[in-house]
Amino acid sequence: MKLWSRSDKEQREPAKSVRVGAWVRRRALLTFALVGLFRPYLQGYQGSQDAPLTVSIADADGGAVPNVEVVLMREGKLLARMKTGPDGRASARVSRGLVTFFVHQTGYIPVEQVVDTRTMPGPVLEIRILPVPQAHETVNVQATTEDISEQSSSPGVSIKPAEANESPIRPLTLTDALPLVPGVVRAPNGQTQIEGSGEMHSALVINSVDVSDPATGRFGLSVPIDVVDSLHVLTSPYLAQYGRFTAAVVTAETRPGGNKWHFDLNDPLPEFRIRSGHLRGLKSATPRISFGGPIVQNRAFFSEGLEFVDNKIPIRTLPFPFNETKITSVNSFTQTDFTLTPRQTLTASFHAAPQSIRYANLDFFSPQEVTPNDDTRSYTGAITHRLAIGEGLLQSTFSLSDIATTISPQGNLGMIVLPTGNSGNYFSDQQRHSRRFEWNELWSLEPITGLGMHKIQFGSSVASTNDEGQLHAKTITIFDGQGAKLRTIDFTPGSSFDRSDLQPAIFVQDHWTFNSHLVIDAGIRAEAQTITATTRFCTRMGFVWSPTVSGRTTVRGGIGAFYDSVPLNVYAFSNYPEQIITTYQPDGTIVGTPQHYLNLTSEAAASEFPFIDRDYKIGNFAPYTVAWNLEAEHRFSEHLTMRAKYLESHGSGLITISPQVVQGQNAFVLAGDGSSKYRQFELTAQLAFQPNNRIYASYVRSLSQGTLNESDTYLGDSSSPFIRGNLYTNRAGDLPNRFLTWGSLALPWKVKVYPMIEWRSGFPYQSVDVYQNYIQSTKADSARFPTYFSADARVAKDIKLNSKYTLRPSISITNITNNFNALEVHASTADPQYGQFFGNYDRHMRFDLDLVF
């Protein structure tokens, strides 16, 4: 086993020119192979010319309907926007191929229809629209057969931001809405857990831009929910365009400004703190405003989402007024869209998110004086250019992210650890600065016919990342329950770090419509991470099968390999302060001599996985998973759709950190020897009472197990000071059972109710001894919080002030049944109250006021 320490710097950082040169050679070979593979298709490829297309809109009786807005889209891109004339007709010139028609008219049910203009019997498309039923009538949604050619083998779960925004959780940001998705939960450590894995194993992609922190892999403060147009959670997607993840991809598109100005003001009123019937200051203020409209009609558009947060989060297990985490942030997302020519557009966006957290990670065992402050400044700018080439599309995206984080303790005291709680100050302070520059190219070819229809995409990505900073640490002293000193942990000074990485990738994928019943997604992806000295290859394949003529039943499945992007803080570990551990006897004398633990990084063990090409160097990590799934969806009626899904994934090469003895020397060693497994059965239902009133219900049965001591337990921004021995058991996000239902119901007098009910197993926890080491248990599932149940609701009413302004007051109630949902547990076996659960958020009511105009 090869290892490095700080003194081995020159050996552990191979020359970039050699690694990049090797990557270029591999990329050239793969490119030539792919071009050869698709050469027959490419030789026949020619851009098509625009042709006139006329749409005729009629009502149920066949009468022409004038002034109807018709929007033509292709693959999410705007082709034309027009209105019908007195004869109910509107015309535009578009290229031949699949076109999605959106028809909107006040008083009529919206229509969405996919048409292949190459197979139309004539140049005129006739669409009939039906009037919206009256309130006392039953709503019947027109059931149509969905074009299977537009369906993906990896549809994921979609959240409508407008529906999430009205739910009782009232999300402020995109990531706040994710727990509404089956299989996604917020763990006690604050991280979003997807497929039982933490954020560092998933990717967050907004407008085709990876916005995860390159140093930690965490999501950070994401964009305001008010600017999000679409939100999808893709668990193990089988599309080769996605990379740098082993669990899931969260994708979102933001809302552009339109040809009409709009304004939304949410939560303008603050919430006050009331205790024992007395006003005790401001509890929270979260005003949000979003607006957008045309700069130049039909040519340039502007949109903005801005929120201010001044929030004091109470921790119920601590006494007032020393029980609050204080969060202050400004979250702004600005976007401008330009139609340069009828065949090319340009989008520019800028996201600014400065955030300050006082008393981060506050709980009963770490009161305010023991917690750190977290000050983060995050900025991301992006430019996307789209050019239509025939019926194809070339999309180029450039982005730059800059994240600066400062972790600081409340004072200069050391940290004191007891079984019953900690005192002193947080043990470390850290300053770091990470950056990412990324260039993405995606070329979608014109659909190619030949044994069905092929939609082929070529893509490439190059990301340059950097992380620099320094960490300092102070003495930690461990006492037993009687106050006797057991151990001290001192630290060497450490040194500053500066790590850089280059991550190139190329891929090709084919969306092959074999016939009207079968679609296959197949792709190949090659990616590299120079700091790891590895190149990874993967093949992915998925399918969509519609066995019936009606299209009511759809079966999907797939299999593929996925690779994590190794966070840069892994390679900063050798510059971290090293620990010197001294153990004491009950009489205060030292046991043996102080033990100095080196910070070492190992070489990944040889793997039988054939798709990783790695140099035999220290730190050549390539964490990966192999996953497959099978699901069936059936539309029973226009009101009810149900889906059953099974997913299984196995991870290997996860990066762990644990104490070891290397050549007679104590060391904390980073290694690529971790593993995990995840199994999930999911049953979901969507019940549509009315077009804008739906109930979503899901039940998930899952198992998530793996190595607990992953690198982020010690290398995170405000992590634990203890490096524990390796343990394979239930992971932090493991929930064997979870039932969730939420949605909206319309009542008379323009009143809407937004219920939300969650019942789930309790989160697992791990017992520790007096030295804070894990205790191995043969009954891993027994160490778990009690079952969680919460019934929440929000009631809102629209009050029309005039034709322009609408006032929307609402009342939200959480934990209506006042169920005891434990917040914390005495997990130390040396604690006299070991195994007891405590803390609970009682029933809470909140009043909100929104203004829409």
TASUL-V751994 format. One record per backbone hydrogen bond with DSSP energy under -0.5 kcal/mol. NH is the residue of the N-H (numbers start at 1). CO is the residue of the C=O. Records with the same first field share a line. If there is no record, write none. Layout:
BEGIN
NH=CO  CO
END
This chain:
BEGIN
4=601
8=5
9=6
11=8
12=8
13=9
14=12
19=15
20=16
21=17
22=18
23=19
24=20
25=21
26=22
27=23
28=24
29=25
30=26
31=27
32=28
33=29
34=30
35=31
36=32
37=33
38=34
39=36
42=38
43=39
44=40
45=42
51=94
53=92
54=123
55=90
56=125
57=55  88
58=56  127
59=63
62=59
65=57
66=64
67=84
69=104
70=82
71=102
72=80
73=71  100
74=77
77=74
79=72
80=72
82=70
84=68
85=89
88=85
90=55
92=53
94=51  92
96=49
99=115
100=73
101=99  113
102=71
103=111
104=69  102
108=105
109=130
111=103
113=101
115=99
117=97  115
119=116
120=117
125=54
126=124
127=56
129=58
132=107
137=134
140=138
141=139
144=142
146=144
148=146
150=147
151=148
155=152
157=233
159=231
161=159
163=160
164=160
165=161
166=162  163
167=163  164
170=167
171=164
174=223
177=173  174
178=175
180=177
181=178
184=181
185=193
187=185  191
190=187
193=185  191
194=192  197
195=183
197=194
201=198
202=199
203=248
205=203  250
206=204  209
207=205  252
209=206
211=204  209
213=218
217=213
222=220
225=172
227=224
228=225
229=253
230=253
231=159
232=251
233=157
234=232  249
235=233
236=234  247
237=234
240=238
242=239
245=563
246=201
247=201
249=234
250=203
251=232  249
252=205
253=230
255=227
262=292
264=290
265=851
266=288
268=849
271=284
273=281
274=272
275=278
278=275
280=273
283=271
284=271
285=310
288=266
289=306
290=264
291=304
292=262
293=302
295=300
296=300
299=296
300=296
301=337
302=293
303=335
304=291
305=333
306=289
307=331
308=287
309=329
310=285
311=327
312=283
313=311  325
314=312
315=323
316=314
318=315
322=319
325=313
326=324  358
327=311  325
328=356
329=309
330=354
331=307
332=330  352
333=305
334=350
335=303
336=348
337=301
338=346
339=299
340=338  344
341=344
344=341
345=386
346=338
347=384
348=336
349=382
350=334
351=380
352=332
353=378
354=330
355=376
356=328
357=374
358=326  356
359=357
360=372
362=359
363=366
370=367
371=367  368
373=408
374=357
375=373  406
376=355  374
377=404
378=353  376
379=402
380=351
381=400
382=349
383=398
384=347
385=396
386=345
387=394
388=343
389=392
390=388
392=389
393=444
394=387
395=393  442
396=385
397=440
398=383
399=438
400=381
401=436
402=379
403=434
404=377
405=432
406=375
407=430
408=373  406
415=475
416=423
417=477
418=421
421=418
422=365
423=416
425=414
429=472
430=407
431=470
432=405
433=468
434=403
435=466
436=401
437=464
438=399
439=462
440=397
441=460
442=395
443=458
444=393  442
445=443  456
448=454
450=452
453=513
454=448
455=511
456=454
457=509
458=443
459=507
460=441
461=505
462=439
463=503
464=437
465=463  501
466=435
467=499
468=433
469=497
470=431
472=429
474=427
476=489
477=415
478=487
479=417
480=484
483=480
486=478
487=478
488=582
489=476
490=488  580
492=578
495=575
497=469
499=467
501=465
503=463
505=461
506=526
507=459
508=524
509=457
510=522
511=455
512=510  520
513=453  511
514=512  518
515=518
518=515
519=544
520=512
521=542
522=510  520
523=540
524=508
525=538
526=506
527=536
528=504
529=534
530=502
532=529
533=529  530
534=529
535=613
536=527
537=611
538=525
540=523
541=559
542=521
543=557
544=519
545=555
546=517
547=545
554=633
555=545
556=631
557=543
558=629
559=541
560=627
561=539
562=625
564=623
566=564
568=214
569=215
570=567
571=568
572=569
573=569  570
575=572
576=573
579=597
580=490
581=579  595
582=488  580
584=486
585=589
588=585
591=583
592=590
595=581
596=594
597=579  595
598=596  666
600=598  668
601=4
602=670
603=2
612=609
613=535
614=612
615=533
617=615
619=602
620=617
621=619
624=652
625=562
626=650
627=560
628=648
629=558
630=646
631=556
632=644
633=554
634=642
635=552
636=634  640
637=640
641=686
642=634
643=684
644=632
645=682
646=630
647=680
648=628
649=678
650=626
651=676
652=624
653=674
654=674
656=654  671
657=709
658=669
660=667
662=660  665
663=661
665=662
667=660
668=598
669=658  667
670=600
671=656  669
674=654
676=651
677=705
678=649
679=703
680=647
681=701
682=645
683=699
684=643
685=697
686=641
687=695
688=639  686
689=687  693
690=693
693=690
695=687
696=742
697=685
698=740
699=683
700=738
701=681
702=700  736
703=679
705=677
706=729
707=675
708=727
710=708
711=655
713=710
714=711
715=711
716=712
719=716
720=713
724=722
729=706  727
731=704
733=196
734=731
735=733
738=700
739=759
740=698
741=757
742=696
743=755
744=694
745=753
747=751
751=747  748
752=796
753=745
754=794
755=753
756=792
757=741
758=790
759=739
760=788
761=737
762=785
765=783
768=827
769=773
772=769
775=767
776=774
780=778
782=779
783=780
784=782
785=763
788=760
790=758
792=756  790
793=813
794=754
795=811
796=752
797=809
798=750
799=797  807
800=798
801=799  805
802=805
806=852
807=799
808=850
809=797
810=848
811=795
812=846
813=793
814=844
816=791
818=815
821=819
822=820
823=838  839
824=838
826=836
827=825
829=768
831=828
834=831
835=826
836=833
838=824
842=840
844=814
846=812
848=810
850=808
851=265
852=806
853=263
END
